[in-house]
Amino acid sequence: MFLNTLKPAEGSHKVANRVGRGIGSGLGKTCGRGVKGAGARKSAHKNPGFEGGQMPMKIRLPKFGFWSPKAEVTAEVSLNDLAHVEGDVVDMKALLDARLITKKIKYVKVILSRVPNFTKKITLKGIGCTKAAKAAIEAQGGTVEVASYSEQALARREDSARKSALKQKTRLDNLAAVGKVKPAKKTAEQKAAKKASKA
C-alpha cells in the first residue's frame, strides 16, 4: 500500500451538480427548480411532510400506539439474576455494580424467572417487585421493602378507582331520583329572540 494509491471508497464521494451553466447542461436557466413557486425561491421553508398545502399524510392517517418516556429509564431484572449480586442487600447500587442495569435506569422491577432457581436469602430494598417474585424471595427467608414509587403508583390507582366509582354512583343516584329528562323544545319566541341577539 502506498499513499499515492489511497482513494475513498466507491460511492462515498458524490460529484456535486454544477447548475446555471447554460441550457445545454440540462441544469441551466432555472437550475432544476422548475418555474416559479415556493420551490424556486432561495428559501422555500418546507417542513418535513409538507405536501403543497393539502392535508399531509401524517394527519390523514389515524393515530395509533403509545410511547412512554418512562420506558427508557425502566428495566426488568429476573429473579435468577439476583444470584450474581454480591452481598445480602439488593438495591439500585448493587444492581449497577453487578452490571444488571445501566446508569440511566431509574426504576427497576424484579420478575419471576421462567424456571425459578433462586436459593439465596436477600433483602430487596427500594426496588419494585411482582407478587410471584416477592413470594419466592420470602420463601427463602428473605425480606422485601417495597419501593416508594411503587407505593405511590398503587395509591394513585386506588385514588383514581375511588373517584371513578364516586362519579358513577352520583350519576346513577341522579338518574334514579330525577329520571331521564329530555331538554325542553324552544318556543318560536325564544328562537326569534336568539336570532335577534346574534344579528
Backbone as ProteinMPNN parsed JSONL, in Angstrom:
{"seq_chain_A": "MFLNTLKPAEGSHKVANRVGRGIGSGLGKTCGRGVKGAGARKSAHKNPGFEGGQMPMKIRLPKFGFWSPKAEVTAEVSLNDLAHVEGDVVDMKALLDARLITKKIKYVKVILSRVPNFTKKITLKGIGCTKAAKAAIEAQGGTVEVASYSEQALARREDSARKSALKQKTRLDNLAAVGKVKPAKKTAEQKAAKKASKA", "coords_chain_A": {"N_chain_A": [[0.856, -1.201, 0.0], [0.565, 2.199, -0.882], [0.849, 5.752, -0.407], [0.084, 7.201, -2.635], [-1.703, 5.534, -3.822], [-3.949, 5.434, -2.328], [-7.41, 5.939, -2.025], [-10.782, 7.228, -1.771], [-13.581, 5.173, -0.641], [-15.696, 3.523, -2.995], [-18.454, 5.332, -4.043], [-18.617, 6.851, -1.751], [-17.997, 9.506, -2.079], [-19.759, 11.947, -3.698], [-20.221, 13.505, -6.789], [-20.899, 16.885, -7.059], [-23.683, 18.545, -8.575], [-23.239, 20.997, -11.043], [-24.896, 23.831, -11.394], [-26.713, 26.192, -13.477], [-25.135, 26.547, -15.781], [-25.661, 27.041, -18.451], [-28.057, 26.201, -21.054], [-27.559, 23.856, -22.394], [-26.428, 22.123, -20.597], [-28.437, 20.954, -19.192], [-29.102, 21.725, -16.69], [-29.437, 24.444, -16.658], [-30.601, 27.887, -16.765], [-33.336, 27.665, -15.019], [-32.126, 25.994, -13.227], [-32.913, 23.408, -12.479], [-34.988, 23.745, -10.718], [-37.547, 24.129, -11.604], [-40.392, 26.156, -12.669], [-41.071, 29.151, -11.23], [-42.964, 29.539, -8.123], [-42.917, 28.259, -4.668], [-40.817, 26.433, -4.394], [-38.904, 27.331, -6.148], [-37.667, 29.455, -5.054], [-35.14, 31.055, -2.988], [-35.205, 30.269, -0.264], [-37.332, 27.932, 0.543], [-38.541, 26.973, 2.814], [-39.867, 24.56, 3.598], [-41.55, 22.329, 5.619], [-40.774, 19.063, 7.008], [-42.721, 16.544, 5.53], [-44.484, 18.274, 4.318], [-46.986, 18.911, 1.958], [-47.571, 20.634, -0.154], [-49.696, 22.186, 0.695], [-52.01, 20.686, 0.769], [-53.862, 18.313, 2.825], [-51.622, 16.771, 4.977], [-50.042, 13.507, 4.896], [-49.441, 12.493, 7.439], [-51.42, 13.563, 9.011], [-53.744, 12.768, 7.804], [-53.814, 10.014, 8.219], [-54.909, 7.709, 10.799], [-54.257, 8.007, 14.351], [-52.225, 5.863, 16.357], [-51.136, 3.532, 18.854], [-48.768, 4.003, 21.597], [-46.246, 5.845, 23.195], [-44.128, 5.65, 25.832], [-42.303, 7.817, 27.832], [-41.151, 6.986, 30.154], [-40.376, 4.401, 29.77], [-37.793, 4.282, 28.803], [-36.15, 4.594, 30.978], [-36.655, 2.518, 32.613], [-36.319, -0.807, 33.83], [-36.338, -4.422, 33.764], [-35.535, -7.059, 35.948], [-34.673, -10.397, 36.202], [-35.455, -12.934, 38.626], [-33.571, -14.975, 38.986], [-31.234, -13.713, 38.177], [-30.468, -12.205, 40.327], [-28.819, -13.724, 41.843], [-26.261, -13.2, 41.071], [-25.544, -10.926, 42.351], [-23.468, -9.383, 44.699], [-23.365, -9.743, 48.246], [-25.977, -9.401, 50.771], [-27.931, -7.485, 50.651], [-29.958, -6.099, 48.253], [-30.078, -3.474, 46.192], [-30.464, -0.472, 44.167], [-27.825, 0.377, 43.701], [-26.369, -1.975, 44.115], [-27.318, -3.55, 42.006], [-26.342, -2.062, 39.877], [-23.591, -2.284, 40.262], [-23.334, -4.993, 39.789], [-23.734, -5.016, 37.126], [-26.254, -5.401, 36.065], [-28.025, -3.476, 35.416], [-28.028, -0.25, 33.741], [-26.524, 3.062, 34.004], [-28.447, 4.983, 33.39], [-30.879, 3.977, 34.166], [-33.695, 4.309, 36.241], [-35.881, 3.153, 37.437], [-36.686, -0.065, 38.6], [-37.895, -3.374, 38.283], [-38.325, -6.466, 39.81], [-38.787, -9.618, 38.451], [-40.362, -12.853, 38.259], [-38.462, -15.662, 37.269], [-38.633, -17.783, 34.336], [-37.9, -20.419, 34.797], [-37.639, -20.891, 37.906], [-34.82, -20.669, 39.941], [-33.752, -19.912, 42.423], [-32.057, -19.545, 45.358], [-31.07, -17.952, 47.322], [-30.762, -15.975, 50.261], [-31.964, -12.843, 50.62], [-32.242, -9.237, 50.987], [-34.473, -7.184, 49.609], [-34.405, -3.926, 48.597], [-35.89, -0.817, 48.083], [-36.743, -1.324, 45.461], [-38.962, -2.252, 42.838], [-41.264, -5.036, 42.74], [-42.718, -8.075, 41.624], [-45.703, -9.962, 42.569], [-45.325, -12.766, 42.516], [-42.514, -12.964, 42.457], [-41.911, -11.768, 44.891], [-43.059, -13.607, 46.668], [-41.383, -15.79, 46.17], [-38.923, -14.846, 47.078], [-39.433, -14.405, 49.807], [-39.966, -17.02, 50.502], [-37.451, -18.128, 50.68], [-36.59, -17.051, 52.996], [-35.98, -14.4, 52.843], [-36.483, -10.759, 52.77], [-38.681, -8.155, 51.637], [-38.626, -4.833, 50.867], [-40.814, -2.554, 49.852], [-40.561, -0.402, 47.06], [-40.662, 3.184, 47.1], [-41.768, 4.499, 44.879], [-43.38, 2.531, 43.844], [-45.344, 2.254, 45.812], [-46.47, 4.799, 45.648], [-47.519, 4.735, 43.045], [-49.449, 2.716, 43.352], [-51.129, 3.98, 45.196], [-52.058, 6.085, 43.612], [-53.505, 4.685, 41.649], [-55.53, 3.509, 43.235], [-56.782, 5.821, 44.198], [-57.723, 6.927, 41.812], [-59.537, 4.918, 41.027], [-61.357, 5.106, 43.129], [-62.401, 7.701, 42.776], [-63.611, 7.401, 40.265], [-65.591, 5.487, 40.857], [-67.132, 6.946, 42.672], [-68.047, 9.036, 41.048], [-69.585, 7.591, 39.195], [-71.532, 6.545, 40.916], [-72.812, 8.885, 41.802], [-73.888, 9.745, 39.368], [-75.71, 7.671, 38.815], [-77.424, 7.877, 41.042], [-78.594, 10.407, 40.628], [-79.94, 9.865, 38.278], [-81.748, 7.964, 39.16], [-83.263, 9.461, 40.933], [-84.306, 11.684, 39.514], [-84.808, 10.776, 36.952], [-84.737, 10.068, 33.387], [-84.405, 12.96, 31.637], [-85.518, 14.83, 28.982], [-84.289, 17.563, 27.052], [-86.134, 20.597, 27.028], [-88.142, 21.721, 24.293], [-87.5, 24.624, 22.327], [-89.463, 27.538, 22.19], [-91.213, 29.454, 19.592], [-90.892, 32.164, 20.118], [-88.577, 32.219, 21.73], [-86.69, 31.254, 19.906], [-86.755, 33.316, 18.014], [-85.862, 35.455, 19.579], [-83.257, 34.661, 20.164], [-82.174, 34.645, 17.606], [-82.379, 37.351, 16.996], [-80.582, 38.411, 18.855], [-78.135, 37.546, 17.877], [-77.925, 38.92, 15.525]], "CA_chain_A": [[0.0, 0.0, 0.0], [1.304, 3.457, -0.97], [-0.008, 6.922, -0.228], [-0.461, 7.653, -3.913], [-2.744, 4.609, -4.275], [-5.12, 5.547, -1.455], [-8.535, 6.701, -2.565], [-12.004, 6.96, -0.996], [-14.394, 4.024, -1.037], [-16.57, 3.823, -4.112], [-19.778, 5.785, -3.639], [-18.588, 7.701, -0.561], [-17.925, 10.894, -2.539], [-20.663, 12.163, -4.816], [-19.904, 14.73, -7.522], [-21.995, 17.85, -6.975], [-24.158, 19.077, -9.854], [-22.951, 22.423, -11.26], [-26.099, 24.381, -12.015], [-26.594, 27.53, -14.051], [-24.019, 26.585, -16.735], [-26.168, 27.024, -19.818], [-29.199, 25.32, -21.302], [-27.068, 22.574, -22.893], [-26.038, 21.239, -19.493], [-29.635, 20.339, -18.615], [-29.386, 22.374, -15.41], [-29.26, 25.874, -16.827], [-31.788, 28.722, -16.595], [-33.989, 27.548, -13.704], [-31.251, 25.179, -12.383], [-33.579, 22.205, -11.977], [-36.002, 24.089, -9.721], [-38.853, 24.353, -12.21], [-40.765, 27.531, -12.973], [-41.742, 29.907, -10.174], [-43.448, 28.775, -6.977], [-42.102, 28.297, -3.453], [-39.604, 25.636, -4.558], [-37.943, 28.024, -6.991], [-37.078, 30.557, -4.29], [-33.903, 30.744, -2.272], [-35.57, 29.544, 0.962], [-38.736, 27.519, 0.422], [-39.025, 26.744, 4.185], [-40.851, 23.482, 3.614], [-41.387, 21.426, 6.749], [-40.851, 17.641, 6.638], [-44.104, 16.105, 5.406], [-45.304, 19.29, 3.662], [-47.497, 18.384, 0.693], [-48.069, 21.693, -1.025], [-50.909, 22.811, 1.218], [-53.072, 19.709, 1.007], [-53.773, 17.658, 4.13], [-50.475, 15.857, 4.944], [-50.291, 12.094, 5.173], [-49.353, 12.23, 8.876], [-52.679, 13.985, 9.635], [-54.824, 11.979, 7.202], [-53.844, 8.669, 8.805], [-55.315, 7.72, 12.218], [-53.218, 7.819, 15.359], [-52.27, 4.551, 16.997], [-49.992, 3.236, 19.702], [-48.414, 4.916, 22.685], [-44.831, 5.828, 23.547], [-43.954, 6.108, 27.209], [-40.932, 8.268, 28.112], [-40.643, 6.276, 31.328], [-39.871, 3.093, 29.358], [-36.353, 4.359, 28.557], [-35.415, 4.583, 32.251], [-37.207, 1.412, 33.394], [-35.743, -2.096, 33.462], [-36.795, -5.604, 34.488], [-34.462, -7.98, 36.318], [-35.247, -11.677, 36.597], [-35.094, -13.356, 39.979], [-32.339, -15.772, 38.937], [-30.08, -12.832, 38.006], [-30.069, -11.644, 41.625], [-27.776, -14.576, 42.424], [-24.959, -12.633, 40.7], [-25.305, -9.729, 43.164], [-22.693, -9.661, 45.905], [-23.977, -9.238, 49.465], [-27.348, -9.817, 51.062], [-28.843, -6.37, 50.374], [-30.057, -5.815, 46.818], [-30.675, -2.175, 45.885], [-30.091, 0.032, 42.844], [-26.366, 0.417, 43.602], [-25.892, -3.347, 43.973], [-27.632, -3.981, 40.641], [-25.435, -1.353, 38.977], [-22.265, -2.894, 40.426], [-23.375, -6.32, 39.16], [-23.949, -4.775, 35.69], [-27.576, -5.862, 35.643], [-28.689, -2.284, 34.886], [-27.117, 0.816, 33.347], [-26.601, 4.265, 34.834], [-29.626, 5.797, 33.088], [-32.067, 3.326, 34.719], [-34.178, 4.885, 37.493], [-36.909, 2.281, 38.015], [-36.406, -1.483, 38.362], [-38.863, -4.332, 38.821], [-37.849, -7.847, 39.822], [-39.839, -10.517, 37.983], [-40.067, -14.261, 38.456], [-37.876, -16.313, 36.109], [-39.458, -18.865, 33.782], [-37.52, -21.617, 35.56], [-37.064, -20.341, 39.142], [-33.703, -21.414, 40.525], [-33.225, -18.906, 43.341], [-31.935, -20.136, 46.7], [-30.291, -17.022, 48.125], [-31.519, -15.155, 51.2], [-31.603, -11.447, 50.353], [-33.158, -8.174, 51.385], [-34.73, -6.328, 48.451], [-34.647, -2.602, 49.165], [-36.073, 0.298, 47.151], [-36.921, -1.826, 44.102], [-40.265, -2.852, 42.603], [-41.234, -6.495, 42.739], [-44.015, -8.701, 41.352], [-46.193, -10.787, 43.674], [-44.695, -14.084, 42.449], [-41.11, -12.827, 42.848], [-41.898, -11.488, 46.326], [-43.326, -14.866, 47.365], [-40.198, -16.64, 46.03], [-37.872, -14.3, 47.954], [-39.822, -14.666, 51.195], [-39.88, -18.462, 50.733], [-36.061, -18.422, 51.035], [-36.271, -16.352, 54.237], [-35.614, -13.009, 52.583], [-37.492, -9.725, 53.017], [-38.873, -7.22, 50.529], [-39.047, -3.476, 51.225], [-41.408, -2.047, 48.618], [-40.048, 0.903, 46.644], [-41.593, 4.299, 47.329], [-42.509, 4.814, 43.653], [-44.422, 1.511, 43.679], [-46.424, 2.615, 46.735], [-47.139, 5.987, 45.106], [-48.317, 4.315, 41.891], [-50.609, 1.996, 43.873], [-52.026, 4.97, 45.791], [-52.704, 6.818, 42.516], [-54.506, 3.804, 41.039], [-56.655, 3.378, 44.155], [-57.474, 7.109, 44.232], [-58.446, 7.058, 40.546], [-60.677, 3.996, 41.061], [-62.337, 5.639, 44.087], [-63.067, 8.846, 42.155], [-64.477, 6.901, 39.193], [-66.752, 4.85, 41.482], [-67.962, 8.006, 43.256], [-68.696, 9.742, 39.946], [-70.609, 6.697, 38.659], [-72.609, 6.453, 41.898], [-73.545, 10.156, 41.753], [-74.653, 9.758, 38.133], [-76.828, 6.733, 38.952], [-78.357, 8.433, 42.033], [-79.34, 11.479, 39.969], [-80.831, 9.247, 37.3], [-82.833, 7.307, 39.896], [-84.101, 10.469, 41.594], [-84.975, 12.583, 38.561], [-85.187, 10.064, 35.741], [-84.165, 10.604, 32.166], [-85.121, 14.18, 31.259], [-85.151, 15.365, 27.678], [-84.31, 19.031, 27.053], [-87.384, 21.175, 26.522], [-88.049, 22.359, 22.982], [-87.61, 26.07, 22.373], [-90.645, 28.11, 21.54], [-90.916, 30.345, 18.463], [-90.413, 33.44, 20.662], [-87.191, 32.047, 22.161], [-85.862, 31.158, 18.722], [-86.683, 34.645, 17.415], [-85.028, 36.278, 20.437], [-81.874, 34.231, 19.979], [-81.771, 35.09, 16.282], [-82.22, 38.797, 17.045], [-79.387, 38.72, 19.638], [-76.978, 37.278, 17.042], [-77.9, 39.893, 14.424]], "C_chain_A": [[0.885, 1.242, 0.0], [0.326, 4.611, -0.838], [-0.643, 7.364, -1.537], [-1.529, 6.713, -4.463], [-4.004, 4.676, -3.422], [-6.198, 6.378, -2.131], [-9.805, 6.341, -1.772], [-12.745, 5.738, -1.507], [-15.374, 4.446, -2.122], [-17.967, 4.192, -3.608], [-19.783, 6.698, -2.43], [-18.529, 9.186, -0.915], [-18.8, 11.051, -3.774], [-20.332, 13.503, -5.48], [-21.115, 15.647, -7.505], [-22.38, 18.327, -8.375], [-23.837, 20.565, -9.941], [-24.119, 23.004, -12.055], [-25.818, 25.76, -12.587], [-25.451, 27.656, -15.046], [-24.517, 26.435, -18.17], [-27.229, 25.968, -20.029], [-28.744, 23.945, -21.795], [-26.696, 21.606, -21.777], [-27.223, 20.489, -18.906], [-30.011, 20.935, -17.274], [-29.082, 23.869, -15.51], [-30.575, 26.596, -16.577], [-32.396, 28.59, -15.207], [-33.252, 26.589, -12.771], [-31.945, 23.961, -11.779], [-34.664, 22.467, -10.965], [-37.395, 24.272, -10.323], [-39.129, 25.825, -12.415], [-41.568, 28.115, -11.834], [-42.2, 28.998, -9.017], [-42.466, 28.809, -5.814], [-40.788, 27.545, -3.642], [-38.539, 26.316, -5.384], [-37.224, 29.135, -6.236], [-35.836, 30.098, -3.532], [-34.183, 29.906, -1.026], [-37.037, 29.189, 0.896], [-39.361, 27.282, 1.786], [-40.131, 25.69, 4.209], [-40.561, 22.55, 4.781], [-41.393, 19.981, 6.261], [-42.299, 17.171, 6.618], [-45.013, 17.105, 4.736], [-45.706, 18.796, 2.278], [-48.176, 19.469, -0.133], [-49.351, 22.339, -0.554], [-52.044, 21.841, 1.444], [-52.838, 19.018, 2.35], [-52.635, 16.627, 4.119], [-50.863, 14.436, 5.332], [-50.325, 11.825, 6.675], [-50.623, 12.671, 9.609], [-53.853, 13.192, 9.068], [-54.947, 10.605, 7.845], [-54.235, 8.729, 10.281], [-54.121, 7.519, 13.14], [-53.349, 6.421, 15.959], [-51.025, 4.41, 17.873], [-49.755, 4.295, 20.762], [-46.936, 4.758, 22.992], [-44.67, 6.426, 24.925], [-42.518, 6.572, 27.42], [-40.314, 7.546, 29.296], [-40.021, 4.94, 30.952], [-38.355, 3.115, 29.156], [-35.539, 4.263, 29.842], [-35.935, 3.486, 33.17], [-36.613, 0.099, 32.903], [-36.358, -3.193, 34.313], [-35.599, -6.519, 34.736], [-35.109, -9.276, 36.78], [-34.71, -12.098, 37.956], [-33.794, -14.147, 39.992], [-31.092, -14.897, 38.803], [-29.601, -12.235, 39.319], [-29.017, -12.492, 42.316], [-26.384, -14.035, 42.115], [-24.613, -11.401, 41.534], [-24.549, -10.129, 44.422], [-23.382, -9.042, 47.117], [-25.418, -9.691, 49.592], [-28.371, -8.731, 50.745], [-28.797, -6.052, 48.884], [-30.793, -4.492, 46.648], [-30.177, -1.718, 44.52], [-28.568, 0.019, 42.663], [-25.801, -0.989, 43.401], [-26.162, -3.886, 42.569], [-26.702, -3.334, 39.629], [-24.035, -1.942, 39.057], [-22.204, -4.264, 39.775], [-23.618, -6.249, 37.659], [-25.259, -5.388, 35.19], [-28.407, -4.716, 35.093], [-27.622, -1.276, 34.487], [-27.36, 2.056, 34.196], [-27.884, 5.062, 34.608], [-30.913, 5.225, 33.684], [-32.415, 3.933, 36.08], [-35.191, 3.988, 38.21], [-36.608, 0.838, 37.62], [-37.516, -2.313, 38.981], [-38.274, -5.729, 38.695], [-39.016, -8.751, 39.444], [-39.4, -11.961, 38.196], [-39.527, -14.871, 37.164], [-38.788, -17.433, 35.606], [-39.183, -20.188, 34.495], [-36.854, -21.116, 36.849], [-35.99, -21.257, 39.718], [-32.98, -20.495, 41.504], [-33.227, -19.475, 44.748], [-31.192, -19.216, 47.659], [-31.204, -16.202, 49.039], [-31.064, -13.704, 51.047], [-32.635, -10.503, 50.967], [-33.299, -7.225, 50.201], [-35.16, -4.963, 48.956], [-34.776, -1.56, 48.053], [-36.257, -0.107, 45.708], [-38.312, -2.433, 43.983], [-40.154, -4.366, 42.481], [-42.641, -7.021, 42.443], [-44.415, -9.588, 42.527], [-45.51, -12.148, 43.705], [-43.236, -14.021, 42.886], [-40.991, -12.555, 44.346], [-42.124, -12.765, 47.128], [-42.108, -15.779, 47.314], [-39.071, -16.162, 46.94], [-38.186, -14.609, 49.409], [-39.788, -16.16, 51.519], [-38.464, -18.881, 51.108], [-35.625, -17.707, 52.311], [-35.869, -14.906, 54.043], [-36.761, -12.053, 52.878], [-37.52, -8.772, 51.825], [-39.387, -5.902, 51.087], [-39.514, -2.801, 49.938], [-40.86, -0.656, 48.317], [-41.108, 1.976, 46.817], [-42.4, 4.605, 46.077], [-43.585, 3.774, 43.376], [-45.617, 1.811, 44.578], [-47.196, 3.824, 46.214], [-48.009, 5.633, 43.908], [-49.575, 3.574, 42.339], [-51.622, 2.964, 44.473], [-52.765, 5.755, 44.712], [-53.781, 5.976, 41.861], [-55.738, 3.675, 41.928], [-57.467, 4.669, 44.208], [-58.295, 7.32, 42.965], [-59.681, 6.156, 40.525], [-61.758, 4.509, 42.003], [-63.106, 6.814, 43.483], [-64.031, 8.396, 41.055], [-65.747, 6.269, 39.768], [-67.698, 5.89, 42.07], [-68.723, 8.759, 42.173], [-69.827, 8.899, 39.352], [-71.804, 6.597, 39.597], [-73.464, 7.721, 41.887], [-74.43, 10.223, 40.515], [-75.88, 8.844, 38.231], [-77.866, 7.235, 39.952], [-79.207, 9.537, 41.419], [-80.348, 10.912, 38.973], [-82.015, 8.579, 37.992], [-83.79, 8.321, 40.509], [-84.928, 11.271, 40.589], [-85.512, 11.811, 37.362], [-84.54, 10.713, 34.523], [-85.008, 11.767, 31.668], [-84.606, 14.671, 29.913], [-85.182, 16.885, 27.73], [-85.592, 19.562, 26.406], [-87.151, 21.859, 25.172], [-88.251, 23.859, 23.121], [-88.856, 26.525, 21.624], [-90.217, 29.028, 20.397], [-90.375, 31.679, 18.947], [-88.945, 33.336, 21.091], [-86.247, 31.962, 20.98], [-85.675, 32.521, 18.069], [-85.782, 35.547, 18.229], [-83.556, 35.942, 20.271], [-81.315, 34.696, 18.635], [-81.518, 36.59, 16.256], [-80.955, 39.188, 17.798], [-78.11, 38.521, 18.824], [-76.807, 38.333, 15.954], [-77.25, 41.208, 14.872]], "O_chain_A": [[1.835, 1.337, 0.777], [-0.865, 4.473, -1.118], [-1.775, 7.846, -1.551], [-2.191, 7.037, -5.45], [-5.012, 4.049, -3.749], [-5.909, 7.407, -2.74], [-9.881, 5.267, -1.175], [-12.567, 5.318, -2.65], [-15.824, 5.591, -2.156], [-18.577, 3.448, -2.841], [-20.821, 7.269, -2.095], [-18.966, 10.029, -0.131], [-18.6, 10.365, -4.776], [-20.181, 14.516, -4.797], [-22.216, 15.249, -7.885], [-21.525, 18.494, -9.245], [-24.131, 21.315, -9.011], [-24.299, 22.702, -13.235], [-24.832, 26.41, -12.24], [-24.849, 28.724, -15.165], [-23.877, 25.785, -18.996], [-27.304, 24.979, -19.3], [-29.471, 22.965, -21.63], [-26.655, 20.396, -21.996], [-27.041, 19.498, -18.2], [-31.106, 20.69, -16.767], [-28.546, 24.476, -14.582], [-31.565, 25.962, -16.21], [-32.013, 29.328, -14.299], [-33.691, 26.381, -11.64], [-31.594, 23.531, -10.68], [-35.217, 21.525, -10.397], [-38.34, 24.55, -9.585], [-38.219, 26.651, -12.347], [-42.644, 27.612, -11.512], [-41.845, 27.82, -8.968], [-41.346, 29.306, -5.937], [-39.756, 27.962, -3.116], [-37.375, 25.919, -5.331], [-36.257, 29.698, -6.749], [-35.536, 28.907, -3.454], [-33.472, 28.936, -0.761], [-37.898, 30.029, 1.158], [-40.581, 27.374, 1.925], [-41.201, 25.912, 4.777], [-39.448, 22.04, 4.911], [-41.958, 19.694, 5.205], [-43.029, 17.378, 7.587], [-46.205, 16.837, 4.585], [-44.866, 18.318, 1.515], [-49.226, 19.243, -0.734], [-50.035, 22.986, -1.347], [-52.953, 22.124, 2.224], [-51.761, 19.122, 2.936], [-52.68, 15.691, 3.321], [-51.869, 14.203, 6.0], [-51.136, 11.026, 7.143], [-50.881, 12.203, 10.718], [-54.844, 12.967, 9.762], [-56.052, 10.086, 8.001], [-53.921, 9.711, 10.954], [-53.108, 6.935, 12.753], [-54.447, 5.871, 16.053], [-50.011, 5.074, 17.661], [-50.43, 5.322, 20.821], [-46.432, 3.636, 23.041], [-45.035, 7.579, 25.157], [-41.593, 5.789, 27.205], [-39.091, 7.499, 29.429], [-39.226, 4.392, 31.715], [-37.697, 2.088, 29.317], [-34.366, 3.89, 29.805], [-35.685, 3.518, 34.375], [-36.423, -0.09, 31.702], [-36.833, -2.95, 35.422], [-34.763, -6.728, 33.856], [-35.986, -9.265, 37.644], [-33.637, -11.664, 38.375], [-32.995, -14.002, 40.917], [-30.015, -15.282, 39.257], [-28.453, -11.802, 39.42], [-28.386, -12.039, 43.272], [-25.425, -14.367, 42.812], [-23.5, -10.885, 41.432], [-24.922, -11.072, 45.119], [-23.924, -7.94, 47.027], [-26.0, -10.271, 48.675], [-29.555, -9.028, 50.587], [-27.735, -5.773, 48.327], [-31.989, -4.399, 46.925], [-29.541, -2.486, 43.798], [-28.078, -0.316, 41.585], [-24.871, -1.182, 42.617], [-25.33, -4.598, 42.006], [-26.311, -3.961, 38.644], [-23.362, -2.084, 38.036], [-21.158, -4.666, 39.265], [-23.701, -7.278, 36.989], [-25.356, -5.834, 34.047], [-29.385, -4.945, 34.382], [-26.454, -1.422, 34.848], [-28.288, 2.096, 35.005], [-28.362, 5.739, 35.517], [-31.935, 5.911, 33.708], [-31.559, 4.057, 36.955], [-35.339, 4.054, 39.431], [-36.314, 0.549, 36.46], [-38.016, -2.0, 40.062], [-37.792, -6.129, 37.635], [-40.094, -8.67, 40.033], [-38.208, -12.249, 38.299], [-40.07, -14.626, 36.087], [-39.609, -17.963, 36.355], [-40.095, -20.971, 34.761], [-35.637, -20.937, 36.882], [-36.215, -22.445, 39.948], [-31.764, -20.319, 41.431], [-34.277, -19.845, 45.273], [-30.731, -19.665, 48.708], [-32.289, -15.787, 48.633], [-29.907, -13.381, 51.318], [-33.718, -10.903, 51.395], [-32.344, -6.539, 49.835], [-36.162, -4.846, 49.663], [-33.9, -1.433, 47.197], [-35.961, 0.678, 44.808], [-38.794, -3.062, 44.925], [-39.094, -4.904, 42.163], [-43.63, -6.485, 42.943], [-43.587, -9.926, 43.374], [-45.152, -12.64, 44.775], [-42.762, -14.907, 43.597], [-40.074, -13.056, 44.997], [-41.467, -12.987, 48.145], [-41.814, -16.471, 48.289], [-38.344, -16.976, 47.51], [-37.306, -15.028, 50.162], [-39.603, -16.535, 52.677], [-38.286, -19.891, 51.788], [-34.45, -17.739, 52.677], [-35.456, -14.25, 54.999], [-37.871, -12.479, 53.195], [-36.531, -8.606, 51.11], [-40.452, -5.854, 51.703], [-38.713, -2.514, 49.049], [-40.713, 0.169, 49.22], [-42.304, 1.709, 46.697], [-43.582, 4.935, 46.172], [-44.596, 4.084, 42.746], [-46.765, 1.646, 44.166], [-48.421, 3.878, 46.319], [-49.111, 6.163, 43.762], [-50.648, 3.777, 41.771], [-52.828, 2.799, 44.289], [-53.948, 6.061, 44.862], [-54.858, 6.483, 41.546], [-56.866, 3.726, 41.436], [-58.697, 4.628, 44.256], [-59.417, 7.823, 43.021], [-60.745, 6.569, 40.065], [-62.947, 4.367, 41.716], [-64.321, 6.916, 43.655], [-65.129, 8.938, 40.924], [-66.842, 6.479, 39.247], [-68.917, 5.745, 41.984], [-69.897, 9.086, 42.345], [-70.898, 9.422, 39.042], [-72.95, 6.568, 39.148], [-74.691, 7.647, 41.953], [-75.567, 10.689, 40.579], [-76.965, 9.21, 37.779], [-79.063, 7.044, 39.742], [-80.412, 9.597, 41.663], [-81.464, 11.415, 38.844], [-83.139, 8.613, 37.491], [-84.992, 8.07, 40.595], [-86.118, 11.503, 40.803], [-86.559, 12.161, 36.818], [-83.891, 11.755, 34.616], [-86.176, 11.595, 31.318], [-83.409, 14.896, 29.735], [-86.043, 17.445, 28.408], [-86.061, 19.051, 25.39], [-86.117, 22.485, 24.941], [-89.065, 24.315, 23.924], [-89.235, 25.978, 20.588], [-89.038, 29.344, 20.242], [-89.513, 32.275, 18.301], [-88.16, 34.252, 20.847], [-85.146, 32.512, 21.014], [-84.578, 32.854, 17.622], [-85.015, 36.325, 17.663], [-82.708, 36.834, 20.24], [-80.153, 35.088, 18.53], [-80.589, 37.064, 15.602], [-80.309, 40.175, 17.445], [-77.12, 39.222, 19.034], [-75.691, 38.609, 15.514], [-77.141, 42.144, 14.08]]}, "name": "protein", "num_of_chains": 1, "seq": "MFLNTLKPAEGSHKVANRVGRGIGSGLGKTCGRGVKGAGARKSAHKNPGFEGGQMPMKIRLPKFGFWSPKAEVTAEVSLNDLAHVEGDVVDMKALLDARLITKKIKYVKVILSRVPNFTKKITLKGIGCTKAAKAAIEAQGGTVEVASYSEQALARREDSARKSALKQKTRLDNLAAVGKVKPAKKTAEQKAAKKASKA"}
